[in-house]
């Protein structure tokens, strides 16, 4: 199984402001998010944010990047509060 966890999201090069600060933390946060999902299983954006002590907007940023690059997939149905659970995609 190939571990691509050290590859950068390509769009991180062309951003500025607060998003740039979030992107700057990429390597440190990426491992934390993926390890959390590996340990706890599928989680919602607020659950990831709470577990990692980061703003929900940042947790959403990371999860959407992982969805885009096929590392994480959303659940098929939202919970009662409207949140989807995100789970790791198993590489075979």
C-alpha positions as CSV (number, residue, x, y, z in Angstrom):
1,X,0.0,0.0,0.0
2,X,1.4,3.3,-1.1
3,X,1.3,6.1,1.5
4,X,0.8,9.5,-0.2
5,X,0.2,11.3,3.0
6,X,3.2,13.6,2.4
7,X,2.0,14.9,-1.0
8,X,0.7,18.5,-1.1
9,X,-2.7,19.6,-2.3
10,X,-1.8,21.4,-5.6
11,X,-4.1,24.3,-5.0
12,X,-2.3,25.2,-1.8
13,X,0.4,27.1,-3.9
14,X,-2.0,29.8,-5.2
15,X,-3.9,30.9,-2.0
16,X,-3.5,33.7,0.4
17,X,-4.7,35.1,3.8
18,X,-6.2,32.8,6.4
19,X,-6.5,29.9,3.9
20,X,-2.7,30.2,3.3
21,X,-2.1,29.8,7.1
22,X,-4.3,26.7,7.1
23,X,-2.5,25.3,4.1
24,X,0.8,26.0,5.8
25,X,-0.1,23.5,8.5
26,X,-0.8,20.9,5.9
27,X,1.8,18.2,6.8
28,X,1.1,18.4,10.5
29,X,-2.6,18.5,10.4
30,X,-3.0,16.0,7.5
31,X,-1.5,13.1,9.6
32,X,-3.6,14.1,12.6
33,X,-6.9,14.0,10.6
34,X,-6.1,10.7,8.9
35,X,-4.9,9.1,12.1
36,X,-8.1,10.3,13.9
37,X,-10.3,8.7,11.2
38,X,-8.3,5.6,11.3
39,X,-8.6,5.3,15.1
40,X,-12.2,6.4,15.6
41,X,-13.9,5.6,12.3
42,X,-16.3,7.8,10.5
43,X,-16.7,11.3,12.0
44,X,-18.6,14.5,11.2
45,X,-16.8,17.9,10.7
46,X,-17.7,19.2,14.2
47,X,-16.4,15.9,15.7
48,X,-13.1,16.2,13.9
49,X,-12.7,19.8,14.8
50,X,-13.4,19.1,18.5
51,X,-11.1,16.1,18.6
52,X,-8.2,18.1,17.1
53,X,-8.9,21.4,18.7
54,X,-9.2,23.3,15.4
55,X,-11.9,25.5,14.0
56,X,-14.7,23.7,12.2
57,X,-13.9,25.7,9.1
58,X,-10.4,24.3,9.1
59,X,-11.7,20.7,9.7
60,X,-14.0,21.2,6.7
61,X,-11.1,22.4,4.6
62,X,-9.1,19.3,5.3
63,X,-11.9,16.9,4.9
64,X,-13.0,18.4,1.5
65,X,-9.4,18.2,0.3
66,X,-9.3,14.5,1.3
67,X,-12.6,13.9,-0.5
68,X,-11.3,15.6,-3.6
69,X,-8.2,13.4,-3.7
70,X,-10.0,10.2,-2.8
71,X,-8.6,9.6,0.7
72,X,-11.9,10.1,2.5
73,X,-15.5,9.6,1.5
74,X,-18.7,11.1,2.9
75,X,-21.5,8.8,4.2
76,X,-24.5,8.3,2.1
77,X,-26.9,10.0,4.5
78,X,-26.6,13.0,6.8
79,X,-27.4,12.7,10.5
80,X,-30.3,14.5,12.3
81,X,-28.3,17.7,12.5
82,X,-27.4,17.6,8.7
83,X,-23.8,16.5,9.1
84,X,-22.2,13.7,7.0
85,X,-19.8,11.3,8.5
86,X,-16.5,11.0,6.7
87,X,-14.5,7.8,6.5
88,X,-11.1,6.8,5.2
89,X,-11.1,5.1,1.8
90,X,-9.3,1.8,2.1
91,X,-6.5,1.3,-0.3
92,X,-6.0,-2.3,-1.5
